[in-house]
Amino acid sequence: GACQYSGSGVVCRVPAGHYFMMGDNRDNSEDSRCWGFVPDENIVGRAFFIWMNFGNMGRIGGFR
């Protein structure tokens, strides 16, 4: 399969032209872990707002 499971976690190789989707409620979401990879032609929306960008912590403040 495309995903390899081990005691230290899961590694998935996402095929070209596909995406691995994760729900915002990780413990109770039916996402790519349940349904598999999503072909890019099935994605019709565009993000218009980013709530938390962990690549730029200045946008949401620092850790104290």
Rosetta constraint file for C-alpha pairs under 8 A:
AtomPair CA 2 CA 12 HARMONIC 5.64 0.50
AtomPair CA 2 CA 13 HARMONIC 5.46 0.50
AtomPair CA 2 CA 14 HARMONIC 7.02 0.50
AtomPair CA 3 CA 10 HARMONIC 6.68 0.50
AtomPair CA 3 CA 11 HARMONIC 5.58 0.50
AtomPair CA 3 CA 12 HARMONIC 4.09 0.50
AtomPair CA 3 CA 13 HARMONIC 6.38 0.50
AtomPair CA 4 CA 10 HARMONIC 5.67 0.50
AtomPair CA 4 CA 11 HARMONIC 5.31 0.50
AtomPair CA 4 CA 12 HARMONIC 6.33 0.50
AtomPair CA 5 CA 9 HARMONIC 6.15 0.50
AtomPair CA 5 CA 10 HARMONIC 4.63 0.50
AtomPair CA 5 CA 11 HARMONIC 6.72 0.50
AtomPair CA 6 CA 10 HARMONIC 6.23 0.50
AtomPair CA 14 CA 18 HARMONIC 6.47 0.50
AtomPair CA 14 CA 19 HARMONIC 6.64 0.50
AtomPair CA 14 CA 20 HARMONIC 6.81 0.50
AtomPair CA 14 CA 37 HARMONIC 7.13 0.50
AtomPair CA 15 CA 19 HARMONIC 7.87 0.50
AtomPair CA 17 CA 39 HARMONIC 5.99 0.50
AtomPair CA 17 CA 40 HARMONIC 5.57 0.50
AtomPair CA 18 CA 37 HARMONIC 5.93 0.50
AtomPair CA 18 CA 38 HARMONIC 5.23 0.50
AtomPair CA 18 CA 39 HARMONIC 4.32 0.50
AtomPair CA 18 CA 40 HARMONIC 5.31 0.50
AtomPair CA 19 CA 37 HARMONIC 5.57 0.50
AtomPair CA 19 CA 38 HARMONIC 5.13 0.50
AtomPair CA 19 CA 39 HARMONIC 6.48 0.50
AtomPair CA 19 CA 40 HARMONIC 6.78 0.50
AtomPair CA 20 CA 32 HARMONIC 5.55 0.50
AtomPair CA 20 CA 36 HARMONIC 7.38 0.50
AtomPair CA 20 CA 37 HARMONIC 5.18 0.50
AtomPair CA 20 CA 38 HARMONIC 6.47 0.50
AtomPair CA 21 CA 31 HARMONIC 5.76 0.50
AtomPair CA 21 CA 32 HARMONIC 5.07 0.50
AtomPair CA 21 CA 37 HARMONIC 7.24 0.50
AtomPair CA 21 CA 38 HARMONIC 7.27 0.50
AtomPair CA 22 CA 26 HARMONIC 7.14 0.50
AtomPair CA 22 CA 29 HARMONIC 7.67 0.50
AtomPair CA 22 CA 31 HARMONIC 5.39 0.50
AtomPair CA 22 CA 32 HARMONIC 6.34 0.50
AtomPair CA 22 CA 33 HARMONIC 7.72 0.50
AtomPair CA 23 CA 29 HARMONIC 5.21 0.50
AtomPair CA 23 CA 30 HARMONIC 6.90 0.50
AtomPair CA 23 CA 31 HARMONIC 5.68 0.50
AtomPair CA 24 CA 29 HARMONIC 7.22 0.50
AtomPair CA 25 CA 29 HARMONIC 5.51 0.50
AtomPair CA 30 CA 34 HARMONIC 5.56 0.50
AtomPair CA 30 CA 35 HARMONIC 7.14 0.50
AtomPair CA 31 CA 35 HARMONIC 5.96 0.50
AtomPair CA 31 CA 36 HARMONIC 7.49 0.50
AtomPair CA 32 CA 36 HARMONIC 4.31 0.50
AtomPair CA 32 CA 37 HARMONIC 5.53 0.50
AtomPair CA 32 CA 38 HARMONIC 7.37 0.50
AtomPair CA 38 CA 42 HARMONIC 6.72 0.50
AtomPair CA 38 CA 43 HARMONIC 7.79 0.50
AtomPair CA 39 CA 43 HARMONIC 7.39 0.50
AtomPair CA 52 CA 59 HARMONIC 7.84 0.50
AtomPair CA 52 CA 60 HARMONIC 6.79 0.50
AtomPair CA 53 CA 57 HARMONIC 6.60 0.50
AtomPair CA 53 CA 59 HARMONIC 7.35 0.50
AtomPair CA 53 CA 60 HARMONIC 7.78 0.50
AtomPair CA 57 CA 61 HARMONIC 5.93 0.50
AtomPair CA 57 CA 62 HARMONIC 6.29 0.50
AtomPair CA 58 CA 62 HARMONIC 6.66 0.50
